[in-house]
Amino acid sequence: MPEPNAATKPKRQGRPPTIENARDRILDDAARLFARDGYDGTSLGELAASVGVTKAAIYHYFPNKKEIYEAIIVRTLEGLRRHVSQATARTSGPEEALFRFMTTHADFFEGHYDGFLTMLVGYGGMENVVMLAEAQKLRDEHEQALRRIITDGVTTGAFRAVDIDVTSRAVLSMLDWMVRWFKPGKGRRAASFAEDYCDLMLGGLRG
């Protein structure tokens, strides 16, 4: 029996269309919708329409909306850790390292604002134990990198003797609080505010 040609061959049912860069596209659009309308205010139908696919295609990559939400948090932390680590890898001393840490953190935050806004609201509600552990690991690595910079400054005499944990929490609090008031595209860049914060910190840290 001859093979059916392309015009008459029946289509397979139930296979979602291929999406180029599927996971990133879904996470990008989901972060934008979550940041704008909130987690509860965003349906998978709305997300599918934004991406330009069916809900079945979304389920092909993520089992539910919560998994998408938590994947945004992990991806945001992964990117932050990678960019800050690269920026601080080659610095001439603790002052420059602190400057690079703070400005790069702020710059990445501005470029991934929707992901940070999603993370701010959702981090404490993560339920997937594997993803929660990964998020905690990335967050801890980011904080430990900052503590090493401050410790190096104290050890070398560039910074006066300070409580490392208190000082690192103060730096991160200034940076993290920006998500509550900063709006991309409205005036100064986030990194310029981080420069001001760094000047304040260095003014109190210098030995």
C-alpha positions, 0 to 999 in steps of 0.5 A: 500500500503506498505511503500517504503524501504530505497533503493526505498524511494524518496529523498526530494529535496531542503534540504541542507545537515546537517553541523556539527557546521555549522555557525562556519565552514562557518564563519571560512572559510569565514574569512580566504578567506576574509582575503586572497582575500578580500570581493569582491575577494571571491565568495559564490561558493568559500566559499561553496567549501571550506566548502565542501557544495553547495551554497544552503547549505550556503544560508540555514544559511546566506541569503547573503555574506554581512550577513556572513561578518558582522557575522564575525565582531560580533563574533570576538568582542564577543570573544574578549570581553569575553576573556579579561573580564575573564582575568581581572576579578581577578587581584591584582590592576590596573597595573596587570589589564592593563597588562592582558587587553593588553596581552589577547587582543593581544593573542586573536587577534593572535588566530583569526587573520583572523577575525580581518583582516576582521573586520579592513576592514569591520567594517565601512561598516556594513549595518545590523542595528541590527548587527551594533548595537551589534558590537558597543555595544561590542566595547564600552564595551571593551573600557569602561572596559579599561577606568575603569582600567585606572580610578581605577589606577588614583583614587588609586594613582597607576597612575598619573592623566591623560586624561582617554579617551586619554590614553585608545585610545592610548592603543587601537591604539597600539593594533589595529594597530598590525593587519596591520603589525603582521603576526602569526607564523613569530617570536614573539607572539603578546602578547610579543609585547603587554607586551612591549607596556604595559611597555611603558604605565606603564612607563608613567602612574606610579605616 
